[in-house]
């Protein structure tokens, strides 16, 4: 069976000079998506379930969605073009008549990942992107073995 998507999880979030490196993958392969510092911090807080004094942007989005009867179903990182990743946020919404609607929204992968972690939704990578990205499993493993603190 040839699936068009591969399931992935955030394996680590590491600070860099210009933001954060999000290691995304599964036991087969790991790749990196670079995100800005604020979204990297949000992803890390959601992974650790860190309490916050005030709602952050992703909390606001989740609260708005919840108020409208919607939630993140899944995220798909669906394209890699000119070293830029693209993603789709798949949302399900139910109205007062219990009619369910699926909504697909173009969004930055970093925001999609943050919202998926926050709402415990699955993250997928399109097979074409998965086959194109460089495997960084060895880099992550060496960093873990070297005692580098991994944010997970």
N, CA, C and O atoms as a GROMACS GRO file, in nm:
protein
  608
    1UNK      N    1   0.084  -0.118   0.000
    1UNK     CA    2   0.000   0.000   0.000
    1UNK      C    3   0.089   0.124   0.000
    1UNK      O    4   0.173   0.138   0.088
    2UNK      N    5   0.072   0.214  -0.094
    2UNK     CA    6   0.152   0.334  -0.106
    2UNK      C    7   0.073   0.453  -0.050
    2UNK      O    8  -0.014   0.507  -0.118
    3UNK      N    9   0.104   0.492   0.070
    3UNK     CA   10   0.033   0.604   0.133
    3UNK      C   11   0.087   0.736   0.078
    3UNK      O   12   0.205   0.747   0.046
    4UNK      N   13   0.001   0.835   0.068
    4UNK     CA   14   0.043   0.964   0.018
    4UNK      C   15   0.097   1.055   0.128
    4UNK      O   16   0.154   1.160   0.099
    5UNK      N   17   0.081   1.015   0.254
    5UNK     CA   18   0.136   1.091   0.367
    5UNK      C   19   0.206   0.997   0.463
    5UNK      O   20   0.180   0.876   0.467
    6UNK      N   21   0.296   1.055   0.542
    6UNK     CA   22   0.370   0.982   0.645
    6UNK      C   23   0.343   1.052   0.777
    6UNK      O   24   0.351   1.174   0.785
    7UNK      N   25   0.312   0.976   0.880
    7UNK     CA   26   0.288   1.036   1.011
    7UNK      C   27   0.422   1.073   1.075
    7UNK      O   28   0.520   0.999   1.064
    8UNK      N   29   0.425   1.188   1.141
    8UNK     CA   30   0.547   1.236   1.206
    8UNK      C   31   0.512   1.297   1.342
    8UNK      O   32   0.397   1.331   1.369
    9UNK      N   33   0.613   1.310   1.424
    9UNK     CA   34   0.599   1.374   1.555
    9UNK      C   35   0.715   1.471   1.572
    9UNK      O   36   0.819   1.458   1.507
   10UNK      N   37   0.696   1.568   1.660
   10UNK     CA   38   0.807   1.656   1.696
   10UNK      C   39   0.899   1.574   1.786
   10UNK      O   40   0.858   1.526   1.891
   11UNK      N   41   1.023   1.560   1.743
   11UNK     CA   42   1.121   1.481   1.818
   11UNK      C   43   1.205   1.569   1.911
   11UNK      O   44   1.250   1.523   2.016
   12UNK      N   45   1.225   1.695   1.871
   12UNK     CA   46   1.304   1.788   1.954
   12UNK      C   47   1.286   1.929   1.901
   12UNK      O   48   1.253   1.950   1.784
   13UNK      N   49   1.308   2.026   1.991
   13UNK     CA   50   1.311   2.167   1.953
   13UNK      C   51   1.440   2.223   2.012
   13UNK      O   52   1.461   2.218   2.133
   14UNK      N   53   1.525   2.278   1.925
   14UNK     CA   54   1.654   2.329   1.970
   14UNK      C   55   1.672   2.474   1.929
   14UNK      O   56   1.636   2.512   1.818
   15UNK      N   57   1.728   2.556   2.018
   15UNK     CA   58   1.754   2.696   1.982
   15UNK      C   59   1.867   2.703   1.879
   15UNK      O   60   1.961   2.624   1.882
   16UNK      N   61   1.856   2.800   1.789
   16UNK     CA   62   1.963   2.831   1.693
   16UNK      C   63   1.992   2.980   1.703
   16UNK      O   64   1.926   3.051   1.780
   17UNK      N   65   2.089   3.028   1.627
   17UNK     CA   66   2.123   3.170   1.628
   17UNK      C   67   2.007   3.257   1.581
   17UNK      O   68   1.991   3.370   1.628
   18UNK      N   69   1.927   3.205   1.490
   18UNK     CA   70   1.821   3.286   1.430
   18UNK      C   71   1.680   3.238   1.463
   18UNK      O   72   1.585   3.286   1.402
   19UNK      N   73   1.664   3.147   1.557
   19UNK     CA   74   1.531   3.097   1.592
   19UNK      C   75   1.541   2.962   1.660
   19UNK      O   76   1.613   2.945   1.758
   20UNK      N   77   1.465   2.865   1.606
   20UNK     CA   78   1.466   2.729   1.661
   20UNK      C   79   1.462   2.627   1.547
   20UNK      O   80   1.406   2.652   1.440
   21UNK      N   81   1.524   2.515   1.573
   21UNK     CA   82   1.518   2.402   1.480
   21UNK      C   83   1.421   2.301   1.538
   21UNK      O   84   1.440   2.252   1.649
   22UNK      N   85   1.317   2.270   1.462
   22UNK     CA   86   1.219   2.169   1.504
   22UNK      C   87   1.254   2.041   1.430
   22UNK      O   88   1.246   2.035   1.307
   23UNK      N   89   1.292   1.939   1.506
   23UNK     CA   90   1.321   1.808   1.448
   23UNK      C   91   1.189   1.732   1.440
   23UNK      O   92   1.126   1.706   1.542
   24UNK      N   93   1.149   1.698   1.320
   24UNK     CA   94   1.020   1.635   1.294
   24UNK      C   95   1.044   1.503   1.225
   24UNK      O   96   1.125   1.496   1.132
   25UNK      N   97   0.976   1.398   1.268
   25UNK     CA   98   0.994   1.270   1.199
   25UNK      C   99   0.935   1.154   1.275
   25UNK      O  100   0.845   1.168   1.358
   26UNK      N  101   0.990   1.037   1.243
   26UNK     CA  102   0.947   0.911   1.303
   26UNK      C  103   1.071   0.821   1.310
   26UNK      O  104   1.181   0.868   1.280
   27UNK      N  105   1.057   0.693   1.350
   27UNK     CA  106   1.176   0.608   1.360
   27UNK      C  107   1.250   0.589   1.227
   27UNK      O  108   1.368   0.553   1.226
   28UNK      N  109   1.183   0.613   1.115
   28UNK     CA  110   1.244   0.593   0.984
   28UNK      C  111   1.334   0.711   0.943
   28UNK      O  112   1.440   0.690   0.884
   29UNK      N  113   1.291   0.832   0.975
   29UNK     CA  114   1.361   0.952   0.928
   29UNK      C  115   1.325   1.071   1.015
   29UNK      O  116   1.216   1.078   1.071
   30UNK      N  117   1.419   1.166   1.025
   30UNK     CA  118   1.396   1.291   1.096
   30UNK      C  119   1.448   1.404   1.008
   30UNK      O  120   1.555   1.392   0.948
   31UNK      N  121   1.372   1.513   0.999
   31UNK     CA  122   1.420   1.630   0.925
   31UNK      C  123   1.393   1.755   1.009
   31UNK      O  124   1.325   1.750   1.111
   32UNK      N  125   1.449   1.866   0.963
   32UNK     CA  126   1.443   1.990   1.040
   32UNK      C  127   1.361   2.094   0.966
   32UNK      O  128   1.375   2.113   0.845
   33UNK      N  129   1.276   2.163   1.042
   33UNK     CA  130   1.209   2.283   0.996
   33UNK      C  131   1.252   2.394   1.090
   33UNK      O  132   1.239   2.383   1.211
   34UNK      N  133   1.304   2.503   1.032
   34UNK     CA  134   1.347   2.617   1.112
   34UNK      C  135   1.229   2.711   1.133
   34UNK      O  136   1.156   2.744   1.039
   35UNK      N  137   1.210   2.753   1.257
   35UNK     CA  138   1.098   2.841   1.292
   35UNK      C  139   1.150   2.959   1.373
   35UNK      O  140   1.262   2.955   1.424
   36UNK      N  141   1.068   3.064   1.383
   36UNK     CA  142   1.113   3.179   1.462
   36UNK      C  143   1.109   3.144   1.611
   36UNK      O  144   1.045   3.048   1.653
   37UNK      N  145   1.179   3.224   1.688
   37UNK     CA  146   1.195   3.197   1.830
   37UNK      C  147   1.062   3.188   1.905
   37UNK      O  148   1.044   3.101   1.990
   38UNK      N  149   0.969   3.278   1.874
   38UNK     CA  150   0.841   3.279   1.946
   38UNK      C  151   0.760   3.152   1.922
   38UNK      O  152   0.704   3.095   2.016
   39UNK      N  153   0.754   3.107   1.798
   39UNK     CA  154   0.679   2.985   1.769
   39UNK      C  155   0.752   2.863   1.826
   39UNK      O  156   0.689   2.770   1.874
   40UNK      N  157   0.884   2.864   1.820
   40UNK     CA  158   0.962   2.755   1.882
   40UNK      C  159   0.934   2.746   2.031
   40UNK      O  160   0.920   2.636   2.086
   41UNK      N  161   0.927   2.862   2.097
   41UNK     CA  162   0.895   2.864   2.240
   41UNK      C  163   0.753   2.813   2.264
   41UNK      O  164   0.729   2.740   2.360
   42UNK      N  165   0.659   2.852   2.178
   42UNK     CA  166   0.521   2.806   2.194
   42UNK      C  167   0.512   2.655   2.177
   42UNK      O  168   0.445   2.588   2.255
   43UNK      N  169   0.580   2.600   2.076
   43UNK     CA  170   0.580   2.455   2.054
   43UNK      C  171   0.634   2.385   2.179
   43UNK      O  172   0.576   2.287   2.226
   44UNK      N  173   0.744   2.436   2.231
   44UNK     CA  174   0.805   2.376   2.351
   44UNK      C  175   0.710   2.384   2.471
   44UNK      O  176   0.696   2.286   2.545
   45UNK      N  177   0.644   2.498   2.490
   45UNK     CA  178   0.549   2.511   2.601
   45UNK      C  179   0.432   2.413   2.586
   45UNK      O  180   0.388   2.353   2.684
   46UNK      N  181   0.382   2.397   2.464
   46UNK     CA  182   0.271   2.303   2.443
   46UNK      C  183   0.317   2.160   2.467
   46UNK      O  184   0.242   2.079   2.522
   47UNK      N  185   0.440   2.127   2.425
   47UNK     CA  186   0.492   1.992   2.447
   47UNK      C  187   0.505   1.962   2.596
   47UNK      O  188   0.478   1.851   2.641
   48UNK      N  189   0.546   2.061   2.672
   48UNK     CA  190   0.567   2.045   2.817
   48UNK      C  191   0.441   2.074   2.897
   48UNK      O  192   0.438   2.056   3.019
   49UNK      N  193   0.336   2.121   2.829
   49UNK     CA  194   0.211   2.160   2.894
   49UNK      C  195   0.237   2.265   3.003
   49UNK      O  196   0.183   2.258   3.113
   50UNK      N  197   0.322   2.362   2.968
   50UNK     CA  198   0.358   2.469   3.059
   50UNK      C  199   0.241   2.565   3.078
   50UNK      O  200   0.186   2.615   2.981
   51UNK      N  201   0.202   2.590   3.203
   51UNK     CA  202   0.095   2.688   3.226
   51UNK      C  203   0.144   2.829   3.190
   51UNK      O  204   0.262   2.861   3.206
   52UNK      N  205   0.052   2.912   3.140
   52UNK     CA  206   0.086   3.048   3.100
   52UNK      C  207  -0.005   3.145   3.176
   52UNK      O  208  -0.121   3.114   3.204
   53UNK      N  209   0.049   3.261   3.209
   53UNK     CA  210  -0.031   3.362   3.281
   53UNK      C  211  -0.144   3.415   3.195
   53UNK      O  212  -0.256   3.433   3.242
   54UNK      N  213  -0.114   3.440   3.068
   54UNK     CA  214  -0.211   3.496   2.974
   54UNK      C  215  -0.210   3.413   2.847
   54UNK      O  216  -0.107   3.353   2.815
   55UNK      N  217  -0.319   3.409   2.773
   55UNK     CA  218  -0.322   3.332   2.649
   55UNK      C  219  -0.225   3.389   2.545
   55UNK      O  220  -0.216   3.510   2.525
   56UNK      N  221  -0.153   3.299   2.479
   56UNK     CA  222  -0.068   3.338   2.367
   56UNK      C  223  -0.151   3.334   2.239
   56UNK      O  224  -0.269   3.297   2.242
   57UNK      N  225  -0.092   3.372   2.128
   57UNK     CA  226  -0.164   3.377   2.001
   57UNK      C  227  -0.228   3.243   1.967
   57UNK      O  228  -0.344   3.238   1.926
   58UNK      N  229  -0.153   3.134   1.984
   58UNK     CA  230  -0.209   3.001   1.951
   58UNK      C  231  -0.321   2.963   2.048
   58UNK      O  232  -0.415   2.893   2.009
   59UNK      N  233  -0.312   3.009   2.171
   59UNK     CA  234  -0.422   2.988   2.267
   59UNK      C  235  -0.546   3.064   2.224
   59UNK      O  236  -0.657   3.012   2.231
   60UNK      N  237  -0.526   3.188   2.179
   60UNK     CA  238  -0.638   3.268   2.130
   60UNK      C  239  -0.706   3.198   2.013
   60UNK      O  240  -0.829   3.188   2.007
   61UNK      N  241  -0.625   3.149   1.918
   61UNK     CA  242  -0.682   3.078   1.803
   61UNK      C  243  -0.760   2.955   1.847
   61UNK      O  244  -0.870   2.928   1.797
   62UNK      N  245  -0.704   2.880   1.941
   62UNK     CA  246  -0.773   2.760   1.990
   62UNK      C  247  -0.902   2.797   2.062
   62UNK      O  248  -1.003   2.729   2.046
   63UNK      N  249  -0.899   2.904   2.142
   63UNK     CA  250  -1.020   2.947   2.213
   63UNK      C  251  -1.128   2.992   2.117
   63UNK      O  252  -1.246   2.962   2.136
   64UNK      N  253  -1.089   3.065   2.012
   64UNK     CA  254  -1.186   3.107   1.910
   64UNK      C  255  -1.247   2.985   1.840
   64UNK      O  256  -1.368   2.977   1.820
   65UNK      N  257  -1.160   2.891   1.803
   65UNK     CA  258  -1.210   2.770   1.736
   65UNK      C  259  -1.306   2.693   1.826
   65UNK      O  260  -1.412   2.648   1.781
   66UNK      N  261  -1.271   2.678   1.953
   66UNK     CA  262  -1.356   2.605   2.046
   66UNK      C  263  -1.491   2.674   2.061
   66UNK      O  264  -1.595   2.609   2.065
   67UNK      N  265  -1.489   2.807   2.068
   67UNK     CA  266  -1.614   2.883   2.080
   67UNK      C  267  -1.703   2.864   1.958
   67UNK      O  268  -1.826   2.875   1.967
   68UNK      N  269  -1.642   2.835   1.844
   68UNK     CA  270  -1.717   2.814   1.720
   68UNK      C  271  -1.744   2.666   1.692
   68UNK      O  272  -1.794   2.630   1.585
   69UNK      N  273  -1.711   2.580   1.788
   69UNK     CA  274  -1.735   2.436   1.772
   69UNK      C  275  -1.638   2.369   1.676
   69UNK      O  276  -1.674   2.273   1.608
   70UNK      N  277  -1.515   2.419   1.672
   70UNK     CA  278  -1.415   2.364   1.580
   70UNK      C  279  -1.293   2.315   1.657
   70UNK      O  280  -1.269   2.355   1.770
   71UNK      N  281  -1.215   2.228   1.592
   71UNK     CA  282  -1.089   2.181   1.649
   71UNK      C  283  -0.997   2.136   1.536
   71UNK      O  284  -1.042   2.106   1.425
   72UNK      N  285  -0.868   2.133   1.566
   72UNK     CA  286  -0.770   2.086   1.468
   72UNK      C  287  -0.782   1.934   1.459
   72UNK      O  288  -0.768   1.864   1.560
   73UNK      N  289  -0.807   1.883   1.340
   73UNK     CA  290  -0.813   1.739   1.316
   73UNK      C  291  -0.675   1.683   1.290
   73UNK      O  292  -0.635   1.581   1.346
   74UNK      N  293  -0.601   1.753   1.201
   74UNK     CA  294  -0.467   1.708   1.164
   74UNK      C  295  -0.397   1.821   1.089
   74UNK      O  296  -0.459   1.920   1.050
   75UNK      N  297  -0.268   1.802   1.071
   75UNK     CA  298  -0.184   1.897   1.000
   75UNK      C  299  -0.112   1.818   0.891
   75UNK      O  300  -0.070   1.704   0.914
   76UNK      N  301  -0.098   1.878   0.774
   76UNK     CA  302  -0.023   1.813   0.666
   76UNK      C  303   0.080   1.911   0.613
   76UNK      O  304   0.045   2.017   0.560
   77UNK      N  305   0.207   1.876   0.627
   77UNK     CA  306   0.314   1.954   0.563
   77UNK      C  307   0.319   1.900   0.421
   77UNK      O  308   0.365   1.789   0.397
   78UNK      N  309   0.271   1.980   0.328
   78UNK     CA  310   0.240   1.926   0.196
   78UNK      C  311   0.330   1.969   0.082
   78UNK      O  312   0.319   1.916  -0.029
   79UNK      N  313   0.419   2.065   0.106
   79UNK     CA  314   0.503   2.109  -0.006
   79UNK      C  315   0.633   2.168   0.045
   79UNK      O  316   0.639   2.225   0.154
   80UNK      N  317   0.737   2.152  -0.035
   80UNK     CA  318   0.868   2.212  -0.010
   80UNK      C  319   0.911   2.275  -0.141
   80UNK      O  320   0.937   2.206  -0.239
   81UNK      N  321   0.917   2.410  -0.141
   81UNK     CA  322   0.951   2.481  -0.263
   81UNK      C  323   1.052   2.590  -0.229
   81UNK      O  324   1.026   2.675  -0.144
   82UNK      N  325   1.168   2.589  -0.297
   82UNK     CA  326   1.273   2.688  -0.274
   82UNK      C  327   1.311   2.697  -0.126
   82UNK      O  328   1.325   2.806  -0.071
   83UNK      N  329   1.328   2.582  -0.062
   83UNK     CA  330   1.368   2.571   0.079
   83UNK      C  331   1.263   2.625   0.176
   83UNK      O  332   1.293   2.650   0.292
   84UNK      N  333   1.139   2.642   0.129
   84UNK     CA  334   1.030   2.687   0.215
   84UNK      C  335   0.924   2.578   0.224
   84UNK      O  336   0.879   2.526   0.122
   85UNK      N  337   0.885   2.544   0.346
   85UNK     CA  338   0.782   2.444   0.367
   85UNK      C  339   0.645   2.510   0.366
   85UNK      O  340   0.629   2.625   0.407
   86UNK      N  341   0.546   2.435   0.319
   86UNK     CA  342   0.407   2.480   0.318
   86UNK      C  343   0.324   2.374   0.390
   86UNK      O  344   0.359   2.256   0.390
   87UNK      N  345   0.214   2.417   0.450
   87UNK     CA  346   0.132   2.322   0.526
   87UNK      C  347  -0.016   2.359   0.517
   87UNK      O  348  -0.054   2.470   0.479
   88UNK      N  349  -0.096   2.260   0.552
   88UNK     CA  350  -0.242   2.276   0.558
   88UNK      C  351  -0.288   2.239   0.698
   88UNK      O  352  -0.246   2.137   0.754
   89UNK      N  353  -0.374   2.322   0.752
   89UNK     CA  354  -0.436   2.298   0.882
   89UNK      C  355  -0.576   2.244   0.853
   89UNK      O  356  -0.658   2.314   0.794
   90UNK      N  357  -0.603   2.120   0.894
   90UNK     CA  358  -0.732   2.058   0.869
   90UNK      C  359  -0.814   2.070   0.997
   90UNK      O  360  -0.777   2.017   1.102
   91UNK      N  361  -0.927   2.140   0.986
   91UNK     CA  362  -1.013   2.169   1.102
   91UNK      C  363  -1.149   2.105   1.080
   91UNK      O  364  -1.202   2.106   0.969
   92UNK      N  365  -1.204   2.050   1.186
   92UNK     CA  366  -1.343   2.004   1.179
   92UNK      C  367  -1.427   2.096   1.266
   92UNK      O  368  -1.386   2.136   1.376
   93UNK      N  369  -1.543   2.130   1.215
   93UNK     CA  370  -1.634   2.218   1.287
   93UNK      C  371  -1.772   2.157   1.287
   93UNK      O  372  -1.815   2.096   1.189
   94UNK      N  373  -1.841   2.174   1.398
   94UNK     CA  374  -1.977   2.123   1.409
   94UNK      C  375  -2.068   2.238   1.448
   94UNK      O  376  -2.041   2.311   1.543
   95UNK      N  377  -2.177   2.253   1.374
   95UNK     CA  378  -2.269   2.362   1.406
   95UNK      C  379  -2.374   2.317   1.507
   95UNK      O  380  -2.372   2.203   1.554
   96UNK      N  381  -2.464   2.406   1.540
   96UNK     CA  382  -2.566   2.376   1.642
   96UNK      C  383  -2.660   2.264   1.601
   96UNK      O  384  -2.730   2.209   1.687
   97UNK      N  385  -2.665   2.229   1.474
   97UNK     CA  386  -2.748   2.117   1.427
   97UNK      C  387  -2.669   1.987   1.417
   97UNK      O  388  -2.715   1.889   1.358
   98UNK      N  389  -2.550   1.986   1.476
   98UNK     CA  390  -2.459   1.872   1.472
   98UNK      C  391  -2.417   1.834   1.329
   98UNK      O  392  -2.387   1.718   1.302
   99UNK      N  393  -2.416   1.931   1.240
   99UNK     CA  394  -2.366   1.909   1.106
   99UNK      C  395  -2.216   1.934   1.107
   99UNK      O  396  -2.170   2.040   1.151
  100UNK      N  397  -2.141   1.837   1.060
  100UNK     CA  398  -1.995   1.845   1.064
  100UNK      C  399  -1.941   1.895   0.931
  100UNK      O  400  -1.988   1.857   0.824
  101UNK      N  401  -1.840   1.982   0.940
  101UNK     CA  402  -1.780   2.039   0.821
  101UNK      C  403  -1.628   2.031   0.837
  101UNK      O  404  -1.575   2.058   0.945
  102UNK      N  405  -1.557   1.993   0.730
  102UNK     CA  406  -1.411   1.989   0.731
  102UNK      C  407  -1.361   2.111   0.655
  102UNK      O  408  -1.404   2.139   0.543
  103UNK      N  409  -1.270   2.184   0.717
  103UNK     CA  410  -1.215   2.306   0.659
  103UNK      C  411  -1.064   2.288   0.647
  103UNK      O  412  -0.999   2.244   0.741
  104UNK      N  413  -1.010   2.323   0.532
  104UNK     CA  414  -0.866   2.312   0.507
  104UNK      C  415  -0.811   2.452   0.485
  104UNK      O  416  -0.858   2.526   0.398
  105UNK      N  417  -0.709   2.489   0.564
  105UNK     CA  418  -0.656   2.625   0.561
  105UNK      C  419  -0.506   2.621   0.534
  105UNK      O  420  -0.433   2.541   0.594
  106UNK      N  421  -0.460   2.708   0.444
  106UNK     CA  422  -0.318   2.725   0.420
  106UNK      C  423  -0.258   2.797   0.541
  106UNK      O  424  -0.312   2.898   0.586
  107UNK      N  425  -0.148   2.744   0.595
  107UNK     CA  426  -0.087   2.805   0.713
  107UNK      C  427   0.061   2.773   0.718
  107UNK      O  428   0.108   2.678   0.655
  108UNK      N  429   0.135   2.852   0.796
  108UNK     CA  430   0.278   2.823   0.813
  108UNK      C  431   0.292   2.689   0.887
  108UNK      O  432   0.217   2.662   0.980
  109UNK      N  433   0.387   2.607   0.846
  109UNK     CA  434   0.409   2.480   0.917
  109UNK      C  435   0.435   2.501   1.066
  109UNK      O  436   0.391   2.420   1.148
  110UNK      N  437   0.506   2.606   1.101
  110UNK     CA  438   0.535   2.630   1.243
  110UNK      C  439   0.407   2.650   1.324
  110UNK      O  440   0.394   2.594   1.433
  111UNK      N  441   0.313   2.729   1.272
  111UNK     CA  442   0.186   2.748   1.342
  111UNK      C  443   0.105   2.620   1.344
  111UNK      O  444   0.041   2.588   1.444
  112UNK      N  445   0.108   2.546   1.234
  112UNK     CA  446   0.036   2.418   1.228
  112UNK      C  447   0.090   2.322   1.333
  112UNK      O  448   0.013   2.256   1.403
  113UNK      N  449   0.221   2.313   1.342
  113UNK     CA  450   0.283   2.223   1.440
  113UNK      C  451   0.245   2.266   1.582
  113UNK      O  452   0.209   2.182   1.664
  114UNK      N  453   0.253   2.395   1.610
  114UNK     CA  454   0.217   2.444   1.744
  114UNK      C  455   0.074   2.407   1.778
  114UNK      O  456   0.046   2.359   1.887
  115UNK      N  457  -0.018   2.431   1.684
  115UNK     CA  458  -0.159   2.402   1.712
  115UNK      C  459  -0.184   2.252   1.722
  115UNK      O  460  -0.268   2.208   1.801
  116UNK      N  461  -0.114   2.172   1.643
  116UNK     CA  462  -0.130   2.027   1.652
  116UNK      C  463  -0.084   1.976   1.788
  116UNK      O  464  -0.151   1.894   1.850
  117UNK      N  465   0.030   2.025   1.835
  117UNK     CA  466   0.080   1.984   1.967
  117UNK      C  467  -0.018   2.029   2.074
  117UNK      O  468  -0.054   1.952   2.163
  118UNK      N  469  -0.062   2.154   2.064
  118UNK     CA  470  -0.154   2.210   2.163
  118UNK      C  471  -0.282   2.128   2.172
  118UNK      O  472  -0.331   2.101   2.282
  119UNK      N  473  -0.338   2.089   2.057
  119UNK     CA  474  -0.467   2.021   2.054
  119UNK      C  475  -0.454   1.868   2.039
  119UNK      O  476  -0.553   1.798   2.016
  120UNK      N  477  -0.331   1.818   2.051
  120UNK     CA  478  -0.305   1.675   2.044
  120UNK      C  479  -0.359   1.613   1.913
  120UNK      O  480  -0.420   1.507   1.913
  121UNK      N  481  -0.334   1.684   1.804
  121UNK     CA  482  -0.374   1.638   1.671
  121UNK      C  483  -0.253   1.575   1.601
  121UNK      O  484  -0.139   1.603   1.636
  122UNK      N  485  -0.280   1.492   1.504
  122UNK     CA  486  -0.173   1.424   1.431
  122UNK      C  487  -0.107   1.517   1.330
  122UNK      O  488  -0.170   1.607   1.273
  123UNK      N  489   0.022   1.492   1.308
  123UNK     CA  490   0.100   1.566   1.210
  123UNK      C  491   0.140   1.468   1.100
  123UNK      O  492   0.190   1.359   1.126
  124UNK      N  493   0.117   1.510   0.976
  124UNK     CA  494   0.154   1.428   0.861
  124UNK      C  495   0.243   1.509   0.768
  124UNK      O  496   0.239   1.632   0.766
  125UNK      N  497   0.324   1.436   0.690
  125UNK     CA  498   0.410   1.496   0.588
  125UNK      C  499   0.376   1.426   0.457
  125UNK      O  500   0.366   1.303   0.452
  126UNK      N  501   0.358   1.504   0.351
  126UNK     CA  502   0.327   1.440   0.222
  126UNK      C  503   0.445   1.352   0.181
  126UNK      O  504   0.560   1.382   0.212
  127UNK      N  505   0.416   1.246   0.112
  127UNK     CA  506   0.519   1.151   0.068
  127UNK      C  507   0.624   1.223  -0.018
  127UNK      O  508   0.743   1.193  -0.006
  128UNK      N  509   0.582   1.315  -0.103
  128UNK     CA  510   0.678   1.386  -0.189
  128UNK      C  511   0.776   1.470  -0.107
  128UNK      O  512   0.895   1.472  -0.137
  129UNK      N  513   0.727   1.538  -0.004
  129UNK     CA  514   0.816   1.615   0.085
  129UNK      C  515   0.906   1.519   0.162
  129UNK      O  516   1.026   1.541   0.173
  130UNK      N  517   0.847   1.413   0.215
  130UNK     CA  518   0.921   1.315   0.295
  130UNK      C  519   1.040   1.258   0.216
  130UNK      O  520   1.148   1.241   0.271
  131UNK      N  521   1.018   1.231   0.090
  131UNK     CA  522   1.125   1.173   0.007
  131UNK      C  523   1.229   1.277  -0.032
  131UNK      O  524   1.343   1.241  -0.064
  132UNK      N  525   1.193   1.404  -0.029
  132UNK     CA  526   1.285   1.511  -0.068
  132UNK      C  527   1.376   1.557   0.046
  132UNK      O  528   1.489   1.598   0.021
  133UNK      N  529   1.328   1.552   0.171
  133UNK     CA  530   1.406   1.606   0.283
  133UNK      C  531   1.523   1.517   0.318
  133UNK      O  532   1.520   1.396   0.299
  134UNK      N  533   1.628   1.582   0.370
  134UNK     CA  534   1.747   1.510   0.413
  134UNK      C  535   1.723   1.449   0.551
  134UNK      O  536   1.667   1.514   0.640
  135UNK      N  537   1.766   1.324   0.568
  135UNK     CA  538   1.750   1.256   0.697
  135UNK      C  539   1.852   1.310   0.796
  135UNK      O  540   1.973   1.303   0.773
  136UNK      N  541   1.803   1.363   0.907
  136UNK     CA  542   1.888   1.420   1.011
  136UNK      C  543   1.887   1.337   1.138
  136UNK      O  544   1.920   1.387   1.246
  137UNK      N  545   1.848   1.210   1.127
  137UNK     CA  546   1.841   1.121   1.244
  137UNK      C  547   1.975   1.112   1.316
  137UNK      O  548   1.979   1.114   1.439
  138UNK      N  549   2.085   1.101   1.240
  138UNK     CA  550   2.218   1.089   1.300
  138UNK      C  551   2.255   1.213   1.379
  138UNK      O  552   2.315   1.204   1.486
  139UNK      N  553   2.220   1.330   1.327
  139UNK     CA  554   2.249   1.456   1.396
  139UNK      C  555   2.175   1.460   1.529
  139UNK      O  556   2.233   1.494   1.632
  140UNK      N  557   2.048   1.424   1.527
  140UNK     CA  558   1.970   1.424   1.650
  140UNK      C  559   2.025   1.322   1.749
  140UNK      O  560   2.036   1.351   1.868
  141UNK      N  561   2.059   1.206   1.701
  141UNK     CA  562   2.114   1.101   1.788
  141UNK      C  563   2.246   1.144   1.852
  141UNK      O  564   2.266   1.123   1.972
  142UNK      N  565   2.335   1.205   1.773
  142UNK     CA  566   2.463   1.253   1.827
  142UNK      C  567   2.442   1.360   1.932
  142UNK      O  568   2.512   1.364   2.033
  143UNK      N  569   2.346   1.447   1.909
  143UNK     CA  570   2.318   1.553   2.006
  143UNK      C  571   2.264   1.493   2.135
  143UNK      O  572   2.300   1.537   2.244
  144UNK      N  573   2.177   1.395   2.124
  144UNK     CA  574   2.123   1.328   2.244
  144UNK      C  575   2.234   1.256   2.318
  144UNK      O  576   2.240   1.262   2.441
  145UNK      N  577   2.321   1.186   2.246
  145UNK     CA  578   2.431   1.112   2.308
  145UNK      C  579   2.533   1.205   2.370
  145UNK      O  580   2.595   1.172   2.471
  146UNK      N  581   2.550   1.323   2.310
  146UNK     CA  582   2.647   1.420   2.359
  146UNK      C  583   2.599   1.498   2.480
  146UNK      O  584   2.671   1.583   2.532
  147UNK      N  585   2.477   1.470   2.523
  147UNK     CA  586   2.425   1.536   2.641
  147UNK      C  587   2.362   1.671   2.614
  147UNK      O  588   2.330   1.744   2.708
  148UNK      N  589   2.345   1.706   2.487
  148UNK     CA  590   2.279   1.833   2.454
  148UNK      C  591   2.136   1.824   2.498
  148UNK      O  592   2.066   1.727   2.466
  149UNK      N  593   2.089   1.924   2.573
  149UNK     CA  594   1.953   1.919   2.625
  149UNK      C  595   1.852   1.936   2.512
  149UNK      O  596   1.849   2.039   2.444
  150UNK      N  597   1.771   1.833   2.492
  150UNK     CA  598   1.668   1.832   2.390
  150UNK      C  599   1.538   1.875   2.453
  150UNK      O  600   1.499   1.821   2.556
  151UNK      N  601   1.470   1.972   2.391
  151UNK     CA  602   1.341   2.021   2.442
  151UNK      C  603   1.232   1.927   2.392
  151UNK      O  604   1.186   1.942   2.279
  152UNK      N  605   1.190   1.832   2.473
  152UNK     CA  606   1.076   1.747   2.430
  152UNK      C  607   0.986   1.712   2.544
  152UNK      O  608   0.888   1.642   2.524
   0.00000   0.00000   0.00000
